[in-house]
């Protein structure tokens, strides 16, 4: 195993850890907002009222959090790819 392999594996592990840490926080907040939104929708349907389907601050926040989690997952995916390249490169 050459120095290039070790460097790629180390860089891949670091990128995977960084991407995971970047994706974990926004994904948790997104799931909490989504659960709260679903709870409000159930309450509104139980009440018999019509729910406004327009853009809300929570829907914008959910979109931003989803994008941040996706970016972190992409960084982690690139890290995994670097580890695989480092293991397969001869």
Buried (B, 14 or more C-beta within 10 A) or exposed (E): EEEEBEEBBEBBBEBBEBBBEBBBEBBEBBEEBBEEBEEEEEEEEEEEEEEEEEEEEEEEBBEEBBEBBEBBBEBBEBBBBBBEBBEEEE
